[in-house]
Amino acid sequence: MLPKTVIYYGSREEIPEPIALVAGPVRMQFEPLTGLVAVYPNWRTTKLWRAIYAAVRDQNWATIPPRLSNIERRLEKNSFGLSFDVECGQGQVDYFWRGKSW
């Protein structure tokens, strides 16, 4: 049987642990491998969103795998700050972006 990392992410590399984020009553999770921010659970009775994910795609609409670096976090009881750099490069695609919430 294939390892979970191969099934979920197509890689045998170890997956870094998600980072828990809290902003008042809203609980989220940041995945350092992909840059995905998932919200758990819904806030009160209103669904805010399920996840935030920025995909960079090539001319054939294939997703370019992100490489995250410089992850900085400030975690407090009811707030957080998070910043990270993302490089997406494959074939003709060479794209850099920065995620930041301070």
SERO-4910 file (N, C-alpha, C, O; in steps of 0.05 Angstrom, whole numbers):
BEGIN
 pado doro    nc1    nc2    nc3   cac1   cac2   cac3    cc1    cc2    cc3    oc1    oc2    oc3
  Met    A     17    -24      0      0      0      0     18     25      0     38     26     13
  Leu    A      9     45    -15     24     70    -16     21     86      9      0     85     22
  Pro    A     42    101     17     40    119     40     19    140     36     13    148     13
  Lys    A      7    151     57    -13    172     56     -3    196     41    -18    209     26
  Thr    A     23    203     45     34    226     31     33    223      1     29    243    -13
  Val    A     37    200     -9     36    195    -38      7    197    -48      2    209    -69
  Ile    A    -11    186    -33    -40    186    -41    -51    214    -40    -65    222    -59
  Tyr    A    -45    229    -19    -56    256    -16    -41    278    -32    -54    296    -43
  Tyr    A    -14    276    -32      2    298    -43     21    290    -66     34    307    -77
  Gly    A     21    264    -73     38    255    -95     68    256    -88     84    259   -106
  Ser    A     75    254    -63    103    257    -54    108    238    -31     90    233    -15
  Arg    A    132    228    -29    140    212     -6    152    228     16    158    218     38
  Glu    A    155    255     12    166    272     32    147    274     56    122    272     53
  Glu    A    158    278     80    142    281    104    126    307    102    136    327     93
  Ile    A    102    306    111     84    329    110     87    345    136     83    333    158
  Pro    A     93    371    135     95    387    159     67    389    173     47    389    160
  Glu    A     68    390    199     44    392    215     29    418    209     42    439    206
  Pro    A      2    418    207    -13    442    203    -10    461    227     -4    452    249
  Ile    A    -13    487    222    -11    507    243    -39    516    250    -54    526    233
  Ala    A    -47    513    276    -73    522    285    -73    552    287    -55    564    299
  Leu    A    -95    565    277    -98    594    278   -125    600    291   -145    587    285
  Val    A   -125    620    309   -150    628    323   -154    658    320   -135    673    326
  Ala    A   -178    666    312   -185    695    311   -212    697    324   -232    694    311
  Gly    A   -212    703    350   -237    704    365   -251    677    364   -238    657    372
  Pro    A   -276    675    356   -290    649    356   -283    632    331   -292    610    329
  Val    A   -268    643    312   -262    629    288   -236    613    291   -215    624    299
  Arg    A   -237    587    284   -214    570    285   -206    562    257   -223    554    241
  Met    A   -181    564    250   -171    557    224   -146    540    226   -135    536    247
  Gln    A   -138    530    203   -114    513    202    -99    521    176   -110    521    154
  Phe    A    -73    526    179    -55    533    157    -38    509    150    -26    497    168
  Glu    A    -38    501    125    -22    478    116      4    488    103      3    499     81
  Pro    A     27    485    117     52    496    106     61    484     80     77    497     66
  Leu    A     52    461     73     60    448     48     47    461     24     59    465      3
  Thr    A     22    469     26      6    479      3     -2    508      6    -10    521    -14
  Gly    A     -1    520     30    -11    547     34    -41    549     38    -51    571     39
  Leu    A    -54    527     40    -83    526     44    -90    535     72    -77    527     91
  Val    A   -111    551     74   -122    559    100   -151    548    101   -168    555     85
  Ala    A   -156    529    120   -182    517    123   -195    527    148   -182    532    168
  Val    A   -221    531    147   -237    541    170   -251    518    183   -265    502    170
  Tyr    A   -249    516    210   -262    494    225   -273    506    251   -259    521    264
  Pro    A   -297    500    259   -320    494    242   -332    521    233   -319    541    232
  Asn    A   -358    521    226   -372    545    219   -373    564    242   -374    555    265
  Trp    A   -373    590    237   -374    610    258   -404    615    264   -419    624    247
  Arg    A   -411    609    289   -439    611    298   -457    596    279   -454    572    276
  Thr    A   -475    610    266   -493    596    247   -487    604    218   -500    593    200
  Thr    A   -468    621    214   -462    631    187   -436    618    177   -416    619    190
  Lys    A   -438    606    153   -414    594    141   -397    617    129   -406    630    111
  Leu    A   -374    621    140   -356    643    129   -344    634    103   -348    648     82
  Trp    A   -330    613    103   -318    601     79   -307    574     88   -304    569    112
  Arg    A   -301    557     69   -290    531     76   -259    532     75   -246    520     93
  Ala    A   -248    545     55   -219    546     53   -210    568     34   -226    578     18
  Ile    A   -185    577     37   -173    596     19   -148    582      7   -132    571     22
  Tyr    A   -146    582    -19   -124    569    -32   -118    584    -58   -136    589    -74
  Ala    A    -93    592    -63    -85    606    -87    -71    587   -105    -48    578    -99
  Ala    A    -83    579   -127    -71    561   -146    -58    576   -169    -71    594   -181
  Val    A    -34    569   -176    -21    580   -200    -22    558   -221    -14    535   -216
  Arg    A    -31    565   -245    -35    545   -266    -19    552   -291    -13    575   -296
  Asp    A    -13    531   -306      1    535   -332    -19    538   -354    -43    539   -350
  Gln    A     -9    540   -379    -26    544   -402    -46    522   -407    -66    525   -421
  Asn    A    -40    498   -396    -59    475   -399    -77    472   -374    -91    452   -372
  Trp    A    -76    491   -357    -93    492   -333    -83    472   -311    -99    466   -293
  Ala    A    -59    462   -314    -48    444   -293    -38    462   -270    -26    483   -274
  Thr    A    -42    453   -246    -33    468   -222     -3    464   -218      7    442   -218
  Ile    A     11    486   -215     39    486   -209     43    482   -179     32    497   -163
  Pro    A     58    461   -171     62    457   -142     75    480   -128     96    490   -138
  Pro    A     64    490   -106     77    512    -92    100    503    -74     99    480    -64
  Arg    A    120    520    -71    142    515    -52    142    538    -32    149    561    -39
  Leu    A    134    533     -7    132    554     13    158    556     28    171    536     33
  Ser    A    164    581     36    188    586     52    183    610     69    162    624     67
  Asn    A    202    616     87    201    640    104    174    642    119    163    663    122
  Ile    A    164    619    129    139    620    145    144    632    172    161    623    188
  Glu    A    130    654    178    131    667    203    103    668    215     84    672    201
  Arg    A    102    663    241     76    663    254     77    677    281     97    675    295
  Arg    A     55    690    288     51    702    314     24    691    324      3    700    314
  Leu    A     25    673    343      0    661    353     -6    671    381     11    668    399
  Glu    A    -30    682    384    -39    691    410    -65    678    416    -76    662    400
  Lys    A    -76    683    439   -101    669    448   -124    673    428   -137    654    421
  Asn    A   -129    698    420   -152    704    402   -144    718    377   -161    731    364
  Ser    A   -119    716    369   -111    729    344    -85    715    334    -73    700    348
  Phe    A    -78    721    309    -54    710    298    -43    728    276    -58    745    265
  Gly    A    -18    725    270     -6    737    247      9    716    232     21    698    245
  Leu    A      9    717    206     21    696    190     32    708    165     18    724    151
  Ser    A     57    701    157     67    709    131     84    687    120     96    671    135
  Phe    A     85    685     93    100    664     80    105    672     51     90    688     40
  Asp    A    126    662     39    132    666     11    126    640     -4    129    618      6
  Val    A    117    644    -29    110    621    -46    123    624    -73    120    645    -86
  Glu    A    137    603    -81    148    602   -108    134    580   -123    131    558   -113
  Cys    A    125    586   -148    113    567   -165    128    567   -192    126    587   -207
  Gly    A    144    547   -197    160    546   -221    159    519   -234    165    499   -221
  Gln    A    152    518   -259    152    493   -274    148    500   -304    130    515   -311
  Gly    A    165    490   -321    163    496   -349    166    526   -354    185    538   -345
  Gln    A    146    538   -367    147    567   -373    137    584   -350    139    609   -351
  Val    A    127    572   -329    116    587   -307    138    592   -286    151    574   -277
  Asp    A    141    617   -279    160    626   -258    146    648   -243    147    672   -251
  Tyr    A    132    641   -220    115    660   -206    122    660   -177    126    639   -165
  Phe    A    122    684   -165    127    687   -136    105    704   -124     96    724   -136
  Trp    A     96    696   -101     77    713    -86     81    710    -56     94    691    -47
  Arg    A     70    729    -41     74    729    -12     46    731      1     30    747     -6
  Gly    A     42    713     21     17    714     37     24    728     63     44    722     76
  Lys    A      7    746     72     12    761     96    -14    769    110    -32    780     97
  Ser    A    -15    765    136    -37    774    153    -26    782    179    -21    765    197
  Trp    A    -22    808    183    -11    818    209    -31    837    221    -25    848    242
***
